[in-house]
Amino acid sequence: MELATIIAVIAIALVFDYTNGFHDAANAIATSVSTRALTPRVALVMAAIMNFVGAFLGTKVAKTVFSVLEPPSGEHALIVVLAALMGAISWNLTTWYFGLPSSSSHALIGGLVGAGLAGSVTVQWDSVVDKVVIPMLLSPLVGGLLAFLLMLVILWIFKDRRPGPTNRGFRMAQTVSASAMALGHGLQDAQKTMGVIVLALVTGGYQEDFDIPWWVVVLAASAISLGTYSGGWRIMRTLGRRIIHIDPPSGFAAESVAASVLYTTAYVFEAPISTTQAITGSIMGAGATKGRRAVRWGVAGNILIAWVLTIPMAGLAAALTYAVAHLILE
């Protein structure tokens, strides 16, 4: 029974990873597609490949993810992990349906916390606050400020250049910045699934330490890559067109800054931040250089609401899933 549960948890973790891929595909490529730097299909192929590669570039974020909970114990310990994943998946699908770029990362953290509380598992609140909540609040603000400043520098440097050649040059540059963004997405988001799978292996007694086996890395990288290739057109429209009108220079600025935020938080702070929040904040910062009216604040407000609700709603869904599973298994 326990082996079957472990297999089920790993399978559902990979389903979450897949939904993470198509939910967050827009993060890396919406701006490049919107400015016509890349065609949608080429952009998706590029993002899928870079997501796969990025998953092999580190494990610090994964270790932060499985530090959110003490390894569950007891007869229904693995159900806690299973319920966490179901809560995260349900919120991912809900926000994808409505085209809202919420955070898959925070949906997973919310799921872990909600399932942990429902299953009487110790939640490491210090880790949640220091590694999740504070970076969640700071990353879009930092991204927005840096993108605003970078865009001002770009506008000053190219103020006397003709728009046509300038835009063509930045479209070419966006190939690099979008690739960097996709690589950062793989680095950040694939690791979160690795952390959950290792948590399940330790909980089930199939692994004693929290080292990440090579096959877990390969499975997580493959799932998020396939999910990315399947696309995320609803959210792509929101990021690429509905927040601001993006031109090649602002697209390049937003992608470059967001990618830098992803790498810094992964390697320096070991924080599982939201790629969605990083790119959305950067897009708004770059767009704000065109004036306050350039940003569609109503759309930005809806996105903010989704951000605020992500952890508690995913946690609630996970807690309900655990309660139902617990009743069935009793």
NORUR-V150265 format. One record per backbone hydrogen bond with DSSP energy under -1.0 kcal/mol. CO is the residue of the C=O (numbers start at 1). NH is the residue of the N-H. E is the energy in kcal/mol with one decimal. If there is no record, write none. Layout:
BEGIN
co = {CO:CO}
nh = {NH:NH}
e = {E:E}
END
This chain:
BEGIN
co = {1:2:3:4:5:6:7:8:9:10:11:12:13:14:15:16:17:18:19:20:24:25:26:29:30:31:32:32:39:40:41:42:43:44:45:46:47:48:49:50:51:53:54:59:60:61:62:65:68:74:77:78:79:80:81:82:83:84:85:86:87:88:89:90:91:92:93:94:95:96:100:103:104:105:106:107:108:109:110:111:112:113:114:115:116:117:122:123:124:125:126:127:128:128:129:132:133:134:135:138:139:140:141:142:143:144:145:146:147:148:149:150:151:152:153:154:158:162:163:164:165:166:167:168:169:170:173:174:175:176:177:178:179:180:181:182:183:184:185:186:190:191:192:193:194:195:196:197:198:199:200:201:213:214:215:216:217:218:219:220:221:222:223:224:225:226:228:232:233:234:235:236:237:237:238:243:247:248:249:250:251:252:253:254:255:256:257:258:259:260:261:262:263:264:264:265:271:274:275:276:277:278:279:280:281:282:283:284:287:288:291:295:296:297:298:299:300:301:302:303:304:305:306:309:310:311:312:313:314:315:316:317:318:319:320:321:322:323:324:325:326}
nh = {5:6:7:8:9:10:11:12:13:14:15:16:17:18:19:20:21:22:23:24:27:29:30:33:34:35:37:38:43:44:45:46:47:48:49:50:51:52:53:54:55:56:57:63:64:65:66:68:124:77:80:82:83:84:85:86:87:88:89:90:91:92:93:94:95:96:97:98:100:99:102:107:108:109:110:111:112:113:114:115:116:117:118:119:121:120:70:125:128:129:130:131:132:133:134:136:137:138:139:142:143:144:145:146:147:148:149:150:151:152:153:154:155:156:157:158:161:166:167:168:169:170:171:172:173:174:177:178:179:180:181:182:183:184:185:186:187:188:189:190:194:195:196:197:198:199:200:201:202:203:204:206:217:218:219:220:221:222:223:224:225:226:227:228:229:230:231:236:237:238:239:240:241:242:243:296:251:252:253:254:255:256:257:258:259:260:261:262:263:264:265:266:267:268:269:271:273:278:279:280:281:282:283:284:285:286:287:288:290:291:294:297:300:301:302:303:304:305:306:307:308:309:310:313:314:315:316:317:318:319:320:321:322:323:324:325:326:327:328:329:330}
e = {-2.1:-2.6:-2.5:-2.2:-2.7:-2.6:-2.5:-2.6:-2.6:-2.0:-1.7:-2.7:-2.3:-2.3:-2.7:-2.7:-1.9:-2.2:-2.6:-2.3:-1.3:-1.1:-2.5:-2.7:-2.6:-2.0:-2.2:-1.4:-2.9:-2.3:-2.2:-2.6:-2.7:-2.6:-2.3:-2.5:-2.4:-1.9:-2.2:-2.7:-1.4:-1.8:-1.7:-1.8:-1.4:-2.1:-2.1:-1.5:-3.1:-1.3:-1.0:-2.4:-3.0:-2.1:-1.9:-2.1:-2.4:-2.0:-2.7:-2.4:-1.7:-2.3:-2.6:-1.8:-2.5:-2.3:-2.2:-1.5:-2.8:-1.1:-2.2:-1.6:-2.0:-2.1:-2.8:-2.3:-2.5:-2.5:-2.9:-2.6:-2.3:-2.6:-2.2:-2.2:-3.5:-1.1:-2.4:-1.6:-1.9:-2.8:-2.8:-2.4:-1.3:-2.5:-2.5:-2.2:-1.9:-2.3:-2.9:-3.2:-2.7:-2.4:-2.4:-2.8:-2.4:-2.1:-2.3:-2.9:-2.5:-1.8:-2.0:-2.4:-2.6:-2.1:-2.6:-2.4:-1.2:-1.8:-2.8:-2.0:-2.2:-2.2:-2.0:-1.7:-2.0:-1.9:-2.1:-2.8:-1.3:-2.3:-2.0:-2.4:-2.4:-2.1:-2.0:-2.2:-2.3:-2.4:-2.8:-1.1:-1.7:-2.4:-1.6:-2.4:-2.5:-2.0:-2.2:-2.2:-2.6:-2.4:-2.5:-2.5:-1.5:-2.2:-2.3:-2.5:-2.6:-2.4:-2.4:-2.2:-1.8:-2.5:-2.3:-2.2:-2.1:-1.5:-1.4:-2.2:-1.9:-1.2:-2.6:-2.7:-1.9:-1.5:-1.2:-3.2:-2.6:-2.6:-2.3:-2.5:-2.4:-2.5:-2.2:-2.5:-2.5:-1.9:-2.3:-2.1:-2.3:-2.3:-2.4:-1.9:-2.6:-2.3:-1.1:-2.4:-1.8:-2.0:-2.3:-2.4:-2.5:-1.6:-2.6:-2.3:-2.2:-2.6:-2.4:-1.8:-1.9:-1.6:-1.4:-1.4:-2.0:-2.2:-1.8:-2.0:-2.2:-2.2:-1.9:-2.2:-2.5:-2.1:-1.3:-2.8:-2.6:-2.2:-2.4:-2.4:-2.2:-2.5:-2.5:-2.1:-2.5:-2.4:-2.4:-2.5:-2.8:-2.0:-2.2:-2.1:-1.1}
END
